[in-house]
Amino acid sequence: MDRLDKSIDGLHRASIWGLQAGVAAYVLTAVTGFLRITSICPCLAFLLFFIIGSAIAAFIATLEIKPEGKAVLVTGCDSGFGYHLALRLEKLGFVIFAACLDKNGDGAKMLKKEGGDKMIPVQMNVTSDEQIASTLDEVTEELAKRGINGLWGLVNNAGLSTFGHIEWISVDDSRKVMEVNTWGVVKATKAFLPLIRRASGRVVNVTSALGRFSSLGRSSYGMTKHAIEAFSDVLRFEIRRFGVHVSIVEPGNFIAATSLYSMDAVKSHSSRMWNAMSDELKNAYGEDYYNQVFQNMVNYTTKGPTDLEPALLCLTQPLMQTFPAPRYQPMELDWKIRCLVQTHLPEWIYERIYIN
């Protein structure tokens, strides 16, 4: 890996530490100056310690573990983030259990073809208790064969998405998304935690920028990601005593890069949703407004970044870094600003800027 993280997210994380050091230095020099103990300019102290703090944080982020003799389970490896991450981690030296919806599908076959002897596709639908239990047995047996003590990493990447206003989406559709995105993460984590505790390893949960801020028409997806944000934070508090680190990765819009939501899929979902709506709902919202929401979703799926590297870097770092961060945000600058606006400014400002 290119150890010095020059990405927007890496610079942001380093600058946060620098800001804390700078503020502490400013306050200390301001107080000591007021008491006439020192005559150092607080602004100069802030600048100096901001630079020093940022540099130290950037250096600490370059410290890495050795992947040899360590194993990682990644869910959702049929395509997208999971597929590319599995290949990346295997090339770094990890033994990879690539959990796929279909062990005999094209994605699993390509992983086996492109990977080496450390790439092990496994059948695991995260909504199936039976498949999770079967995979746990398979992983435990394979680790014993290879003489590996425990599971170093679990990357909960498998996900499902949908869109549409709350009144438009059926409860069944929302439940399906929740089963994969939320309960799938909970069940997989609980199943593999004993192996992870044994290795003092890592849990990496993939949420979304939509787990940090809310967006019109994305209630079903957003609430699942908000739930995993809370689950991950509490899990981190509870299992740090075992030396286990829990990190959250909050990607921005990488749909264009992964092709996970095609134009045909958006059209199909939109048509099915409209046809299922009552006449009262259709009259209340109107077809023009409905089509506008549909077009906004089309734009969303086609206008994001096409380079997966920022996301793959942030998915790799929690497994490789000696001191992983609680959160990673592989997203464009405007999305990162949106997170800050949602988190730190009054709600009316966020709604005025982003909700039309």
N, C-alpha and C positions, 0 to 999 in steps of 0.2 A: 504493500500500500504506500501511496504518497503520504507520508506521515504528517506533514504540515497541512492542516486543514484550511484552505483558502476560500472555502465556500461561504455564502452569505450566512448560513447557519453557524458555521465554525467561527467566523468573525464575530457574530452576534454573541455566542456563548462566551468567547474570550473577553469581549468588551464589557459584558455584565460583571465579570470578576474585576476587571480594571476599574469599572465605575464604582464598585463597592470600596475598593482600595483607595480610589481617589477621593470619594466622599469622606471616608474615615480620616484621611490625611488632612483634608480641608477643615473639618471640624476640629481636629486636634490642634492644628496650627492656628486656627482662628481663636480658640480658647486660650492657648498658651500665649498668643500675641496680645490678647485682651488683658491677660494677667501680667504682661510684660516679662514673661519668662523667655520667650524667643521673639525674633523679628523676621521670621520666614514668611514670605508672601503666601497666603492660603491658596490663591489661584495657581501659583507656580507649584506648590506642593500637590495640588489636585492633578495637574497635568503630568507631573513626574510619576506619581504613584499610579495614575491611570495607565500610563505606558508600561510601567514595571508589572503591575497586576495583570494586564492583558498578556504581556509576554510570558509571564510565569504560567498562566492558564493555558496559553497556546502550546507551551512546552510540555506541560503535564498531559495534554491531550495526545501527544505523540508517543507516549509510553504504551507499549503493547505487550500482550501475553503471547506465548508461542502456541499455535493451533495444533501442533502435532500431538497425537494421543488424546484428542478431545473430540467429542461428538455433539452434533447439533441436529435438532428436529425442526424442520420448517413446514408449516401447513400451507395449503393452497398453492402447490407447486406445479399444477397443470399448465399454468401460463402466468403472464404478468410478473409482478415483483417476486413472487415465490420461485418461479422458474429460474429467473436470472440470478436471484440471490443464492439459490442452491448451487448453481454452477460456479459462482464467484467464491463461495465459501469452500467448496471442494478443492478448487484450484489453490486456495490459500493453505490447505493442508488438513482441514477438518474432515472427519467422517460425517457424511450427511445422510440423514433419514428424510427423504423428500416425500412428504405426505401428499398424495394425490386423490382426487375424487375417483379416478379410474386408473388403477395401477397398470392396466393394459392399454391405456389411451395414448394418443400421439405425444402428449407432453411428457409422460413418464418414459416412453420409448426414446424420445430425443435426449432426455436427461441421462439415461443409461448409455446412449450412444456417445454423447459429448463428454460425459464425465468419466472418471476412472473407476478403480476398484473400491474407492471410498464413497461412491454415489450409490445409495440404496433406496430406490423408490418403494414406498409402502402405501397400502390401501387404507385411507382414513378420511371418512366423511365426519367432520367435527360435530355433526348433529346426531351421530349414531353412537350410542353407548357401547354397542357390541364391537364396532370397528375400532373405537378408541382403546377398549380393553385388549383387543387382538393385537393392535399396534404396540401397546405397552409391553405385551409378552414378547413380541418379535424384537423390539428394541432392547429389552433386558437380555434376551438370549444372545443377540448379536454383540452387545457390549461385553458380555462375559467371554465370548469366543475371541474377541480382539484384545482382551485384557484391559479394558477401559473401565475405570471406576466412576460410574455415574454419568449423567448427561450434562454436558457443559452448557448447552443453550437450548431454549425453546423459543421459536419465533412464531407467534400467533398472527399469521398473515391472511389466512382464509377469510374471504369477505363476500358479501352480497349487497347489491345496491338497488334502489328504486327512487322514483321521484313523483311529485304530484302533491297538490294541496291535501291537507288532512281530510277534508270532506270527500275527496276524490278517491283516495286509496282505500282499498278494502282492509278490514282488520286482519284477514288471512295473509295478505301480502306483507303487511307490517310485521306480523308474527313470524313469517318466514325469514325476514331480514334479521329480526331479533334472535331467532334460533341460531343462525350462523354467526353473526357479528358479536353477539353478547354471550349467550349461553354456550356457544361453541368454544369461545375463549375460556370461559370459566371451567367447563368440563375438561378440556385438554390440559389446562394448567393444573387443576387438582389431581388429575391422573398422573402427570409426570413430575410433580413437585418432589416426591421422595427421591427420585433419581437425580434431580437437580440439586437438592440439598446435599446429597452425598458428594457431589463434585464442587459444592460451593459455587454454583454456576450462575447463569444469567437467564432472565425471562425478558423477552422483547415483545411488546404488544403493539401492533400496528393499529393506530386509530386514524385520525384525519384532522385536517384543519377544521372540518365541520364538527369536531369534538371540542373545539375551543370557541367557535362562534356559530351562531345560527343563521341559516339562509332560507329564504322563501322557497317553499316547495320541496324541502329536503328533511322534513320532520322525521320520517321513519328511519332514514339512514343516520341522521344527526343524533337522535336520541340513543341509538345503539353505541355510537362512538363516545358520547358524553358518559354513558354508563361505564365503558371500559376505561375511560380516564380515571373515574373514581375507584373502580376496582383495582387498577394498577397502582394508584397511590397508596391505598390501604394495604395491598399486598406487599409493597415495598417497605412500609412501616413494620409489618408483621414478621417478615422473614429475613430482615437484614441481620438478625442475630445469628443466622446460619452462614453468613458470608455471601448470601445470594443477592445479586443486584437486579433490580427491576427497572427497565427503561421503556419509555413510550416514544414511538416514532409517529409524528403527525404530518404525513405528506400533504402537499397541496394538490393541485389538479394535474395528475399525470395520466389522465384517460387517453389523451392523444398519443402518448408514448407507449401505452400498453395495449391499446385497441380493445379494452375490456368492455366498452360500451359503444357499439357500432351504431351508425345511423339507422340501420334496419331495426336494431333492438329498440332504439328510442321510439321509432315510428310504431313498431308493433305494440309496445307498452302503452303509448299514447292512445292508439286506436282502441285497444282493449279496455282501457280505463274509461274513455268517453262512451263507449257502447254500454258499459255497465252502469253508468250514471243514470239516475232517475230524471224524468222530464223536469221536475222542480229544480234540481241542481243545475241542469243544462240552462234553464231559463234564468236562474239566479246569477250565474257567472257569465254566461254568453259564450258563443263559439269563438268570437274574436279574441276575447281575453284568454280562453283556453289555448288557442293556437299561438298566442304570444308567449305563454308559459312554455309551450312545447318548443318554440323556436329558441327561447332562452336556453333550454336544455341542450338543444342541438349545438348552439354556439359554445356552451360550456364544454361539450365533449370534443370539440375540434380546435379550440383556441389555446389549450394548455401547452406546456413545454413538451418537446418530443425527445428530449434526452433523459434517460433513466438514471444517469450517473449520480446526480445529487441524492436521489432517493436510495440507491443501492449503497452509497457511501454511508448514509445515516443508518441504514439497516445493518451494515457491517460493523460500524464503530462500537456499538454496545457489547458486541461479542469479542472484539479485539482489544479495546482499550483497557489498560490496567485500572483506570478510574473512570468508569462510564458515567455519563450524565443521566439525570432522571428523565430528560426530554430532549428530543431531536426534532427539528422542524425543517425538513427538506421542502421548501416552498419558495415561490418567487417573492421579491421584496414587497410587492403590493399586498400579498396575502399576509406576510409577517406584520406589516403595518396594521392590517385589518384586525389581526389578533390582538395587537396592543391597544387599538381603539376600543374593541369590545371589552377587553379586560380592565382597562384603566380609566376610561372616560365615561361620562354619563350616558345612559342608554339612548337618550334622544339624539345625541350626536351620532352614534353608530347608525341608528335608524334613518336619520336625515341623509347620511352619506351613502349607505349601502342598501337600504330597503326602499324600493320604489313602488 
